Amino acid sequence: MISNHGLLKWIKARVTWQLGLGLLLSLMLHLCVLSQSGWISLFSGEDDVPSVLQARLVIPPPPPVASTPAPPPAPAVKKASPGPDALPDTAVDVAQQPLPALPEAPVSDTVQPETETEMQAEDETRVAELEQAVDAAEQPAPYQQVSTHYEVFVNGETSAAGTASIEYAVTPDQQYTLAWTVEGRGLLKLLYPKLVQESRGAVGPRGLKPAYYRYAFGSRADKSYEASFDWETRLLTLKTGKGEQSHDLPANTLDILSFMYQFMFVPPLQEMHVALTNGKRLGEYDYAFEGEESLQLGEQTVQTLHIAHSRGDTDEKIELWLASEYRYVPVKIRKVEKNGMVIEQVATQIQAR
């Protein structure tokens, strides 16, 4: 038997300091792995976390090809048990399998989306047609006569600085007239002379079809504009103090005044892109939906749809509040001038039939 003194002498003779250091590092590594499992469990909230030594990525073999059975394994090769060592053999077996017939897959992937797209387009078209039919059925007949009176406010003042009125009427032969008059009083009358706008035309299947529009701001010739609509030749003639100019007339073009009463025929939000003229220029405009609002008009609360248009090249902005209960007749009109002046017209009385 070897004594303790002899065993110690034997260990010193055969175990070098490098081997001792390696054993110490191995022991520390094992302790670190075990400690890491505990930290993961603590911060993840899981009670049982498998050791990282037990984790293994398993790749399932591809589905067998029915037409061609898998070749038998070579007798000289001994397969390893399932596990990571079997992955190279699985990859080799897949590579040796004949590829399945592919023509049917691309045809299915290509034709099916097109068919679904066509079916979806047909469904959307049908839904749109049904919505239009419902709108046409539920939309009440437009008024034949509307008389609206407004008070005019400037820059948020609580006292009215003037009055305004819009008169709309349709004759038995389906010709319409629109007249908008704004008159100031006091200081506004000096800064803002009487403004008159007039629109005349026919009532057609799509609503108002203007034939003539006029804008007159006081007696100033440089603030008077006219627009003549020739629908047969598709020509729009604009007349200002500087002369006349002609433009191609886009379908469904409106003037500023007829636009505000077109919503009796085409509900708001259905068509928010429109060609408009103010007698001085012609342009394409998009109006944005600002929301639904309740307005207190005298003793009556009126539900409205708020829409707005702003020009990108100036600070000018026009907003309309359309009364849902009055077939979308404008009950509030706000305009922000280029110089920042804000003019509001708020309805005080509506007579319609």
C-alpha positions in Angstrom: 0.0 0.0 0.0 1.1 3.5 -0.9 1.4 5.9 2.1 0.0 9.4 2.0 3.5 10.7 1.7 4.2 8.4 -1.2 0.9 9.3 -2.9 1.6 13.0 -2.7 5.1 12.4 -4.1 3.5 10.4 -6.9 1.0 13.1 -7.8 3.7 15.8 -7.8 5.8 13.7 -10.1 3.0 13.1 -12.7 0.6 16.0 -12.6 2.0 19.2 -14.0 0.7 22.7 -13.2 -0.9 23.0 -16.7 -3.1 19.9 -16.1 -4.1 21.3 -12.7 -5.1 24.6 -14.3 -7.2 22.8 -16.9 -9.1 20.8 -14.3 -9.8 24.0 -12.4 -11.1 25.8 -15.5 -13.3 22.9 -16.4 -14.8 22.9 -12.9 -15.6 26.6 -13.1 -17.2 26.2 -16.6 -19.6 23.5 -15.3 -20.5 25.7 -12.3 -21.2 28.7 -14.7 -23.5 26.6 -16.9 -25.5 25.4 -14.0 -25.7 29.0 -12.6 -26.9 30.4 -16.0 -29.9 28.0 -16.0 -31.0 29.5 -12.7 -30.8 33.1 -13.9 -32.8 32.3 -17.0 -35.5 30.8 -14.9 -35.6 33.8 -12.6 -36.0 36.4 -15.3 -38.2 34.5 -17.7 -40.7 33.6 -15.1 -40.6 29.9 -15.9 -40.1 27.4 -13.2 -38.5 24.7 -15.3 -35.9 25.7 -18.0 -34.2 22.8 -19.8 -30.4 22.8 -19.7 -28.8 24.1 -22.8 -27.0 20.8 -23.1 -30.4 19.2 -23.8 -31.5 21.6 -26.5 -31.4 20.1 -30.0 -32.7 21.4 -33.4 -34.7 18.6 -35.1 -35.4 19.0 -38.8 -38.3 16.7 -40.0 -37.6 14.7 -43.1 -39.4 15.8 -46.3 -42.7 14.0 -47.2 -42.2 10.9 -49.2 -42.9 10.9 -52.9 -45.7 8.5 -53.7 -44.7 7.8 -57.3 -41.1 6.8 -56.4 -40.3 4.8 -53.3 -37.2 5.7 -51.3 -34.2 3.5 -52.3 -33.1 1.0 -49.6 -30.0 1.8 -47.6 -26.7 0.4 -48.8 -25.9 -2.8 -46.8 -22.3 -1.7 -46.2 -23.4 1.5 -44.4 -24.6 1.3 -40.9 -27.1 4.0 -40.1 -26.6 6.0 -36.9 -29.4 6.3 -34.4 -31.8 9.4 -35.0 -30.2 12.5 -33.8 -27.8 15.2 -35.0 -25.5 12.5 -36.5 -28.3 11.4 -38.8 -28.8 14.9 -40.4 -26.1 14.5 -43.1 -27.6 11.1 -44.2 -31.1 12.7 -44.4 -29.7 15.5 -46.6 -28.0 13.0 -48.8 -31.1 10.8 -49.1 -33.2 13.9 -50.2 -30.6 14.9 -52.8 -30.7 11.4 -54.3 -34.5 11.3 -54.5 -36.0 12.2 -58.0 -37.7 15.6 -58.0 -41.5 15.5 -58.1 -43.4 16.8 -61.1 -43.5 20.6 -60.8 -45.7 22.0 -63.6 -48.9 21.8 -61.6 -47.7 23.9 -58.7 -46.7 27.1 -60.6 -50.0 26.9 -62.6 -52.0 26.6 -59.3 -50.0 29.5 -57.7 -50.5 31.7 -60.7 -54.0 31.1 -61.8 -55.6 31.0 -58.4 -54.7 34.5 -57.3 -55.9 35.9 -60.6 -59.2 34.1 -60.2 -59.6 35.4 -56.7 -58.7 38.9 -57.8 -61.3 38.8 -60.5 -63.9 37.5 -58.2 -63.0 40.1 -55.6 -63.3 42.9 -58.2 -66.7 41.6 -59.3 -67.9 41.5 -55.7 -66.7 45.0 -55.1 -68.4 46.2 -58.2 -71.6 44.6 -57.2 -71.4 46.0 -53.7 -70.8 49.5 -55.2 -73.8 49.1 -57.4 -76.0 48.0 -54.5 -74.8 51.0 -52.4 -75.6 53.4 -55.2 -79.0 51.8 -55.5 -79.6 52.1 -51.8 -78.4 55.7 -51.7 -80.7 56.6 -54.6 -83.7 54.9 -52.9 -83.1 56.4 -49.5 -82.0 59.9 -50.7 -85.0 62.2 -50.4 -86.0 64.3 -53.3 -84.1 67.6 -53.5 -85.8 70.8 -52.5 -87.5 72.9 -55.0 -87.0 76.1 -53.0 -84.6 77.0 -50.2 -84.2 80.3 -48.5 -81.4 80.6 -45.9 -80.5 83.6 -43.8 -77.1 84.0 -42.1 -75.3 86.3 -39.7 -71.8 87.2 -40.7 -68.9 87.2 -38.1 -65.4 88.4 -38.7 -62.2 87.1 -36.9 -64.1 85.3 -34.2 -66.1 88.4 -32.9 -69.3 87.5 -31.1 -71.3 90.4 -32.5 -72.5 90.0 -36.1 -70.8 92.4 -38.5 -73.3 91.8 -41.4 -75.9 89.6 -42.9 -76.1 87.2 -45.8 -78.7 85.2 -47.7 -78.8 82.4 -50.3 -81.9 81.9 -52.4 -82.4 78.7 -54.4 -85.3 78.0 -56.7 -86.2 75.5 -59.4 -88.8 76.3 -62.1 -91.2 73.7 -63.5 -89.0 73.2 -66.6 -86.2 72.2 -64.3 -84.1 75.3 -64.5 -82.5 76.5 -61.3 -81.4 79.9 -60.0 -79.0 80.6 -57.1 -78.4 84.0 -55.6 -75.9 84.7 -52.7 -75.8 88.2 -51.2 -73.5 89.3 -48.4 -73.9 92.8 -46.9 -71.8 94.3 -44.1 -72.7 96.9 -41.6 -70.6 99.3 -39.6 -66.9 98.8 -40.2 -67.4 95.7 -42.3 -69.5 97.7 -44.8 -66.5 99.9 -45.4 -63.9 97.1 -45.7 -66.2 94.5 -47.3 -68.6 96.0 -49.9 -71.8 94.2 -51.0 -70.9 90.8 -52.6 -73.3 89.2 -55.1 -72.9 85.8 -56.6 -75.3 84.3 -59.1 -75.6 80.9 -60.7 -78.1 79.7 -63.3 -78.5 76.5 -65.2 -80.4 73.2 -65.5 -81.2 70.4 -63.1 -80.1 67.1 -64.7 -79.7 63.4 -63.7 -76.5 64.2 -61.8 -77.8 67.4 -60.2 -77.0 71.0 -61.0 -75.5 71.8 -64.4 -74.6 75.5 -64.5 -74.8 77.6 -67.6 -73.8 81.0 -66.2 -72.0 82.3 -63.1 -71.3 85.8 -62.0 -69.2 87.2 -59.1 -69.5 90.9 -58.3 -67.7 92.5 -55.4 -69.1 96.0 -55.0 -68.8 98.2 -58.0 -65.1 97.4 -58.7 -64.6 96.2 -62.2 -61.4 94.3 -61.3 -63.5 92.3 -58.8 -66.2 91.2 -61.3 -66.0 87.8 -63.0 -68.2 85.8 -65.2 -68.2 82.2 -66.5 -70.2 80.8 -69.4 -70.7 77.0 -69.8 -71.2 75.7 -73.3 -71.9 72.0 -72.8 -72.5 71.2 -76.5 -69.1 72.4 -77.5 -67.5 71.5 -74.2 -66.1 75.1 -73.8 -65.8 77.2 -70.7 -65.4 81.0 -71.2 -64.1 83.1 -68.4 -64.5 86.9 -68.5 -62.6 89.3 -66.2 -61.6 92.9 -66.3 -58.5 91.8 -68.2 -60.4 90.1 -71.0 -61.7 86.7 -71.9 -60.2 83.3 -72.0 -61.5 79.9 -73.0 -60.9 76.4 -71.5 -61.9 72.9 -72.3 -65.0 72.1 -70.1 -64.5 69.0 -68.0 -67.6 66.9 -67.3 -69.6 67.8 -64.2 -67.8 71.1 -63.7 -69.4 73.4 -61.2 -69.1 77.0 -60.0 -68.5 77.9 -56.4 -72.2 78.6 -55.7 -73.7 75.6 -57.4 -71.1 73.3 -55.7 -72.5 74.2 -52.3 -76.0 73.0 -53.3 -74.9 70.0 -55.4 -74.9 67.9 -52.2 -78.8 67.8 -52.3 -78.3 65.5 -55.3 -74.9 63.8 -54.6 -74.4 63.2 -50.9 -71.1 64.4 -49.4 -68.2 62.0 -49.2 -69.4 60.1 -52.3 -67.5 62.4 -54.7 -64.9 64.6 -53.1 -63.0 65.5 -56.3 -64.6 68.2 -58.4 -63.7 70.7 -61.2 -64.6 74.2 -60.0 -64.5 77.7 -61.4 -64.9 81.0 -59.6 -65.2 82.9 -62.8 -61.5 83.8 -62.8 -59.9 80.4 -63.1 -60.7 76.7 -63.5 -59.2 74.0 -61.4 -59.4 70.5 -60.0 -60.1 70.4 -56.3 -60.3 67.8 -53.5 -62.3 68.4 -50.4 -61.5 66.6 -47.1 -63.9 65.3 -44.5 -63.3 67.0 -41.2 -65.9 65.2 -39.1 -69.4 65.3 -37.8 -70.5 68.2 -35.6 -73.5 69.5 -33.8 -74.3 73.2 -34.3 -76.6 75.3 -32.2 -78.6 77.5 -34.6 -80.8 79.6 -32.6 -82.9 77.3 -30.5 -82.3 74.3 -32.7 -79.4 71.8 -32.6 -78.5 70.6 -36.1 -76.3 67.7 -37.0 -73.8 68.6 -39.8 -71.0 67.1 -41.9 -67.9 69.3 -41.9 -65.8 69.4 -45.1 -62.9 71.7 -46.0 -60.7 72.7 -48.9 -57.4 74.5 -48.8 -55.2 75.6 -51.6 -51.6 74.5 -51.4 -50.1 77.7 -52.8 -51.9 80.1 -50.4 -53.4 80.2 -46.9 -56.9 80.6 -48.4 -59.3 78.0 -47.0 -63.0 77.3 -47.5 -65.1 75.2 -45.0 -68.7 74.1 -45.2 -71.0 72.6 -42.5 -73.8 70.7 -44.3 -77.0 70.0 -42.4 -77.9 66.3 -42.5 -81.5 67.1 -41.6 -81.9 69.6 -44.4 -80.6 67.5 -47.3 -77.0 68.8 -46.8 -77.8 72.5 -47.3 -74.9 74.6 -46.0 -75.8 76.1 -42.6 -72.3 77.4 -41.8 -69.6 78.8 -44.2 -66.2 79.8 -43.2 -63.6 81.4 -45.4 -60.0 82.3 -44.5 -58.7 85.0 -46.8 -55.2 85.2 -48.1 -54.4 88.0 -45.6 -55.6 85.8 -42.7 -59.0 87.4 -42.3 -61.6 84.9 -41.2 -65.3 85.4 -42.3 -68.0 83.1 -41.0 -71.6 82.9 -42.0 -73.9 81.0 -39.6 -77.5 80.3 -40.5 -80.3 81.8 -38.4 -83.3 80.7 -40.5 -84.0 78.1 -43.1 -87.2 77.8 -45.2 -87.3 74.9 -47.6 -89.9 73.0 -49.5 
